[in-house]
Amino acid sequence: MADHMELSVESGGGGRPPPRPQISLVGLFLACMVAGGVQYGWALQLSLLTPYVQTLGIPHALTSVMWLCGPIAGLIVQPCVGLSSDKCASPLGRRRPFILSGCIVISISVVIVGFSSDIGYALGDTKEDCKDYTGPRYRAAAAFILGFWLLDFSNNTVQGPARALMADLSGKHGPSAANAIFVSWMAIGNALGYSSGSTDKWHEWFPALRTRACCEACANLKAAFLVAVIFLGFSTMVTMIFAKETPLDPELAKQGEGEATGPLAVIKGLKNLPTGMPQVLIVTGLTWLSWFPFILFDTDWMGREIYHGRPDGSPAEIAAFQEGVRQGAFGLLLNSVLLGISSFMIEPMCRKLGPRTVWVASQVLVCIAMALVAILGAWSLGDFGGNVQDVAATEKGLKTSALVLFVFLGLPFAVLCSVPFAVTAQLAASKGGGQGLCTGILNIAIVTPQMIVAIGAGPWDELFGKGNIPAFALASVFAFTSAVAGTIMLPKMSKSSFRSVSMGGGH
């Protein structure tokens, strides 16, 4: 996900960019629709795929490793695609060729993921009906992982050029308007995706998707992803129509040929970081370490710790797990609504309090929230709480509290999607440029923590034998550490100049 949380890398390597076409605010909104289409798929990916892959035979302790593709794609694909799109002289423009090709590959990969059980069945997995067989299906798991990695790489192919396209087209409306539109489409995509993932009626509406290899939960996932493909195709078409790019002069595109590109260009620029940027990178890394356990395991935690289900257990446990996953997706839907509302509050808050204060305060909230997630999970499993007479009422209260936490985290998540990128942009501007370099370096500070969590979260949880709870407890510690580090290390930013900075969001 990082990607739900990745950055594009801008560069001047392509020479002077073409003149920006004038576009209305409505046209700018429609030109960014592809961001909503991509985010729809990301929301489904984040809410459903960690629980689903465990039904194919991949143990819980190894599911986090599956998410390594996100940071790898963010580290490699986005810098290469971002720099390539700067120099693209296609008649379609600089960004749209990458957006179109990336969306085509996304559609293919989504179909592979959705139909992975059927693909595994065709390749020789068990012929038993899925309602009777709950064992591993390794061929289906292999197809799933192939589609999953392809999905992350293609998502990153689209995300960078899509954000750059908004900057190209913003014109008189300015970068703040372009960013607000982009984050709005993120919230819309999240809301649609999480609402799709929270229903269990897809298999009833489309009974043909239920097969011997794909039972109700699998058919629900399959249908939701097919709808995501349709929405992505429509949103891509709208973007291609309304995003009127001026093609880059081929002669200008040749300027900068022979320069370092991709990750090498980012690495070579480390020595040119503006003052204060190393401290921002440290705090950013700690901040994302506190978020990734929740991003990767939120619905799995709801299904396991709160609803006491298992994806590979008895029929009753499987049903409880799926209900928890759906409730988690519903909580993320409400989280997205709060994210969309909060995104318009971040700039005024930063101009009044300063971005450092807003950033640190949000991490204090994350520290408390992650500790509560761990406590609620432990309480629900009976690790403490004493003898409770009204078990049903207590269980209902825990489920409600868990849902409230999901929603509440939309506020600090809006800060996460805005302030670190805005601080980076302001530091780069104070140096007189280097926006692409600094955002590329910031991306490394994001994907590195994701790699750490992806590799270490499963074994860490397995070590304590408590499912997801140890990862969330550690996330609370990282959130507290990032708040302390931010207070001590983050440079004091100018409140007055914050309004002119474009705030970038991610997944």
Solvent accessible surface area in square Angstrom, and as a share of the most:
residue,aa,sasa,rsa
1,M,0,0.00
2,A,0,0.00
3,D,0,0.00
4,H,6,0.03
5,M,0,0.00
6,E,3,0.01
7,L,5,0.03
8,S,10,0.06
9,V,4,0.02
10,E,57,0.25
11,S,41,0.26
12,G,66,0.63
13,G,15,0.15
14,G,2,0.02
15,G,20,0.20
16,R,164,0.60
17,P,74,0.47
18,P,23,0.15
19,P,101,0.64
20,R,131,0.48
21,P,36,0.23
22,Q,136,0.60
23,I,27,0.14
24,S,67,0.43
25,L,96,0.48
26,V,107,0.62
27,G,8,0.08
28,L,0,0.00
29,F,68,0.28
30,L,48,0.24
31,A,0,0.00
32,C,3,0.02
33,M,20,0.09
34,V,2,0.01
35,A,3,0.02
36,G,0,0.00
37,G,2,0.02
38,V,3,0.02
39,Q,2,0.01
40,Y,8,0.03
41,G,9,0.09
42,W,0,0.00
43,A,0,0.00
44,L,0,0.00
45,Q,0,0.00
46,L,6,0.03
47,S,0,0.00
48,L,21,0.10
49,L,0,0.00
50,T,1,0.00
51,P,2,0.01
52,Y,14,0.05
53,V,0,0.00
54,Q,11,0.05
55,T,30,0.17
56,L,0,0.00
57,G,27,0.26
58,I,25,0.12
59,P,73,0.46
60,H,26,0.11
61,A,18,0.14
62,L,96,0.48
63,T,0,0.00
64,S,0,0.00
65,V,57,0.33
66,M,11,0.05
67,W,0,0.00
68,L,29,0.14
69,C,0,0.00
70,G,0,0.00
71,P,0,0.00
72,I,48,0.24
73,A,0,0.00
74,G,0,0.00
75,L,57,0.28
76,I,82,0.42
77,V,19,0.11
78,Q,1,0.00
79,P,6,0.04
80,C,50,0.30
81,V,18,0.10
82,G,3,0.03
83,L,15,0.07
84,S,50,0.32
85,S,0,0.00
86,D,3,0.02
87,K,48,0.20
88,C,26,0.15
89,A,38,0.29
90,S,28,0.18
91,P,120,0.75
92,L,73,0.36
93,G,0,0.00
94,R,19,0.07
95,R,4,0.02
96,R,25,0.09
97,P,30,0.19
98,F,42,0.17
99,I,0,0.00
100,L,62,0.31
101,S,56,0.36
102,G,2,0.02
103,C,6,0.04
104,I,97,0.49
105,V,51,0.29
106,I,6,0.03
107,S,26,0.17
108,I,94,0.48
109,S,0,0.00
110,V,3,0.02
111,V,61,0.35
112,I,36,0.18
113,V,0,0.00
114,G,2,0.02
115,F,57,0.24
116,S,0,0.00
117,S,2,0.01
118,D,31,0.16
119,I,56,0.28
120,G,0,0.00
121,Y,61,0.23
122,A,81,0.63
123,L,114,0.56
124,G,41,0.40
125,D,9,0.05
126,T,39,0.23
127,K,110,0.46
128,E,94,0.42
129,D,17,0.09
130,C,19,0.12
131,K,138,0.58
132,D,100,0.52
133,Y,53,0.20
134,T,72,0.42
135,G,21,0.20
136,P,59,0.37
137,R,30,0.11
138,Y,148,0.56
139,R,118,0.43
140,A,0,0.00
141,A,5,0.04
142,A,61,0.47
143,A,10,0.08
144,F,0,0.00
145,I,64,0.33
146,L,115,0.57
147,G,0,0.00
148,F,0,0.00
149,W,75,0.26
150,L,62,0.31
151,L,1,0.01
152,D,0,0.00
153,F,60,0.25
154,S,5,0.03
155,N,2,0.01
156,N,0,0.00
157,T,27,0.16
158,V,1,0.00
159,Q,10,0.04
160,G,1,0.01
161,P,0,0.00
162,A,4,0.03
163,R,38,0.14
164,A,3,0.02
165,L,2,0.01
166,M,5,0.02
167,A,45,0.35
168,D,26,0.14
169,L,1,0.01
170,S,2,0.01
171,G,27,0.26
172,K,152,0.65
173,H,47,0.21
174,G,17,0.17
175,P,58,0.37
176,S,40,0.26
177,A,29,0.22
178,A,5,0.04
179,N,15,0.08
180,A,27,0.21
181,I,18,0.09
182,F,3,0.01
183,V,3,0.02
184,S,22,0.14
185,W,15,0.05
186,M,3,0.01
187,A,11,0.08
188,I,66,0.34
189,G,0,0.00
190,N,7,0.04
191,A,23,0.18
192,L,70,0.35
193,G,0,0.00
194,Y,15,0.06
195,S,43,0.28
196,S,11,0.07
197,G,5,0.04
198,S,27,0.18
199,T,33,0.19
200,D,45,0.23
201,K,88,0.37
202,W,28,0.10
203,H,38,0.17
204,E,99,0.44
205,W,143,0.50
206,F,97,0.40
207,P,91,0.57
208,A,93,0.72
209,L,27,0.14
210,R,72,0.26
211,T,48,0.28
212,R,119,0.43
213,A,8,0.06
214,C,0,0.00
215,C,24,0.15
216,E,78,0.35
217,A,38,0.29
218,C,11,0.07
219,A,0,0.00
220,N,15,0.08
221,L,6,0.03
222,K,2,0.01
223,A,2,0.01
224,A,1,0.01
225,F,1,0.00
226,L,54,0.27
227,V,45,0.26
228,A,5,0.04
229,V,31,0.18
230,I,126,0.64
231,F,38,0.16
232,L,6,0.03
233,G,41,0.40
234,F,103,0.43
235,S,0,0.00
236,T,8,0.05
237,M,102,0.45
238,V,15,0.09
239,T,0,0.00
240,M,32,0.14
241,I,88,0.45
242,F,80,0.33
243,A,0,0.00
244,K,129,0.55
245,E,22,0.10
246,T,51,0.30
247,P,60,0.38
248,L,3,0.02
249,D,72,0.37
250,P,80,0.50
251,E,111,0.50
252,L,25,0.13
253,A,12,0.09
254,K,114,0.48
255,Q,93,0.41
256,G,20,0.19
257,E,120,0.54
258,G,87,0.84
259,E,102,0.46
260,A,36,0.28
261,T,67,0.39
262,G,2,0.02
263,P,41,0.26
264,L,102,0.51
265,A,30,0.24
266,V,6,0.04
267,I,98,0.50
268,K,122,0.52
269,G,7,0.07
270,L,82,0.41
271,K,175,0.74
272,N,72,0.37
273,L,37,0.18
274,P,8,0.05
275,T,129,0.75
276,G,8,0.08
277,M,0,0.00
278,P,67,0.42
279,Q,67,0.30
280,V,0,0.00
281,L,33,0.16
282,I,89,0.45
283,V,1,0.01
284,T,0,0.00
285,G,12,0.12
286,L,32,0.16
287,T,3,0.02
288,W,2,0.01
289,L,19,0.10
290,S,0,0.00
291,W,4,0.02
292,F,0,0.00
293,P,7,0.05
294,F,7,0.03
295,I,10,0.05
296,L,1,0.01
297,F,2,0.01
298,D,4,0.02
299,T,2,0.01
300,D,0,0.00
301,W,0,0.00
302,M,1,0.01
303,G,0,0.00
304,R,33,0.12
305,E,4,0.02
306,I,1,0.00
307,Y,34,0.13
308,H,82,0.36
309,G,3,0.03
310,R,107,0.39
311,P,5,0.03
312,D,70,0.36
313,G,18,0.17
314,S,50,0.33
315,P,113,0.71
316,A,76,0.59
317,E,64,0.29
318,I,45,0.23
319,A,60,0.47
320,A,31,0.24
321,F,0,0.00
322,Q,29,0.13
323,E,57,0.26
324,G,0,0.00
325,V,3,0.02
326,R,40,0.14
327,Q,56,0.25
328,G,0,0.00
329,A,0,0.00
330,F,76,0.32
331,G,0,0.00
332,L,9,0.04
333,L,30,0.15
334,L,61,0.31
335,N,13,0.07
336,S,1,0.01
337,V,75,0.43
338,L,52,0.26
339,L,1,0.00
340,G,12,0.12
341,I,103,0.53
342,S,1,0.00
343,S,15,0.09
344,F,118,0.49
345,M,86,0.38
346,I,0,0.00
347,E,30,0.13
348,P,61,0.39
349,M,59,0.26
350,C,0,0.00
351,R,80,0.29
352,K,157,0.66
353,L,86,0.43
354,G,7,0.07
355,P,1,0.01
356,R,76,0.28
357,T,68,0.39
358,V,4,0.02
359,W,4,0.01
360,V,25,0.14
361,A,49,0.38
362,S,7,0.05
363,Q,3,0.01
364,V,69,0.40
365,L,59,0.29
366,V,0,0.00
367,C,25,0.15
368,I,91,0.46
369,A,1,0.01
370,M,0,0.00
371,A,34,0.26
372,L,76,0.38
373,V,0,0.00
374,A,10,0.08
375,I,75,0.38
376,L,19,0.10
377,G,0,0.00
378,A,13,0.10
379,W,95,0.33
380,S,14,0.09
381,L,78,0.39
382,G,58,0.56
383,D,71,0.37
384,F,97,0.40
385,G,38,0.36
386,G,68,0.65
387,N,158,0.81
388,V,55,0.32
389,Q,183,0.81
390,D,84,0.44
391,V,101,0.58
392,A,77,0.60
393,A,55,0.43
394,T,37,0.21
395,E,61,0.28
396,K,146,0.62
397,G,36,0.35
398,L,16,0.08
399,K,51,0.22
400,T,72,0.42
401,S,45,0.29
402,A,0,0.00
403,L,39,0.19
404,V,91,0.52
405,L,14,0.07
406,F,0,0.00
407,V,39,0.23
408,F,69,0.29
409,L,0,0.00
410,G,0,0.00
411,L,51,0.25
412,P,2,0.01
413,F,19,0.08
414,A,1,0.01
415,V,6,0.03
416,L,5,0.02
417,C,2,0.01
418,S,3,0.02
419,V,0,0.00
420,P,1,0.01
421,F,7,0.03
422,A,0,0.00
423,V,3,0.02
424,T,0,0.00
425,A,13,0.10
426,Q,19,0.08
427,L,14,0.07
428,A,0,0.00
429,A,56,0.44
430,S,92,0.59
431,K,108,0.46
432,G,72,0.69
433,G,31,0.30
434,G,42,0.41
435,Q,73,0.32
436,G,8,0.07
437,L,40,0.20
438,C,2,0.01
439,T,26,0.15
440,G,2,0.02
441,I,3,0.01
442,L,0,0.00
443,N,2,0.01
444,I,52,0.26
445,A,14,0.11
446,I,0,0.00
447,V,1,0.00
448,T,62,0.36
449,P,6,0.04
450,Q,0,0.00
451,M,46,0.20
452,I,97,0.49
453,V,12,0.07
454,A,0,0.00
455,I,98,0.50
456,G,31,0.30
457,A,7,0.06
458,G,1,0.01
459,P,71,0.45
460,W,88,0.31
461,D,2,0.01
462,E,114,0.51
463,L,133,0.66
464,F,106,0.44
465,G,60,0.57
466,K,86,0.36
467,G,24,0.23
468,N,0,0.00
469,I,17,0.09
470,P,12,0.07
471,A,4,0.03
472,F,1,0.00
473,A,44,0.34
474,L,61,0.30
475,A,0,0.00
476,S,11,0.07
477,V,87,0.50
478,F,54,0.22
479,A,0,0.00
480,F,123,0.51
481,T,54,0.32
482,S,1,0.00
483,A,6,0.05
484,V,61,0.35
485,A,11,0.09
486,G,0,0.00
487,T,81,0.47
488,I,133,0.67
489,M,60,0.27
490,L,6,0.03
491,P,33,0.21
492,K,166,0.70
493,M,18,0.08
494,S,51,0.33
495,K,90,0.38
496,S,100,0.65
497,S,42,0.27
498,F,1,0.00
499,R,149,0.54
500,S,85,0.55
501,V,15,0.08
502,S,49,0.31
503,M,13,0.06
504,G,11,0.10
505,G,0,0.00
506,G,3,0.03
507,H,1,0.01
